[in-house]
Amino acid sequence: MSETPDELPITTPDEGQDADEQPLEIDTAPEPEPSPLPEGFRPLDPRALRVDRIGSLIFTGIVTLVLGVVLALDLIFDWWGWIARAPVWAGVVVVVLGLLWLSVVWTRISHNATTYRVNDDGLEIRRGVMWRKVITVPRSRVQHTDVGQGPLLRKYGLGTLTVHTAATRTPSVLLQGLSYEMAMRVREDLRQTGSDDGV
């Protein structure tokens, strides 16, 4: 008696497969997002933003202190009178708030707008927010390089790379905002003319 379709044996997907065989897995990992930087370009060290803000806030504090002294002397000696005092004080407030905005907001914008790369051709720096500037230093024009550190840069492990060139208009190019180790790596790389190992 032949089996009807209802009587056919039911097999599960695991039957007839070797125990060692694993089911196919589909890679569902998301694709990496493209880098927002041009190929080969690197951002500045994140610690450089903190150093820039500290420097800007110190400058803002000095300016605020000087203006505060001037306003205090005006209250004592009545230099401008009550009529002129209101716009002067308003101007001081605007100046201080503007400096605070530059110290907190503008430093981040400027920091994010600066990138650099070192390749077989030399050093290229791109900076500027409203007016973009591209600085290119060919390896053949590099005379010597320096890495400097002030007290604040040393505290945060940063360094400033200075590239001295043979050009007359721009005899030196500064690249600030690098870690000290990266600044030394770029320095050594630029010293090796024609090196294939770019930073």
Secondary structure, 3 states (H helix, E strand, C coil): CCCCHHHCCCCCCCCCCCCCCCCCCCCCCCCCCCCCCCCCCEECCHHHHHHHHHHHHHHHHHHHHHHHHHHHHHHHHCCCHHHHHHHHHHHHHHHHHHHHHHHHHHHHHHHHCCEEEECCCEEEEEECCCCCEEEEEEHHHEEEEEEECCHHHHHCCEEEEEEEECCCCCCEEEEEEEEHHHHHHHHHHHHCCCCCCCC
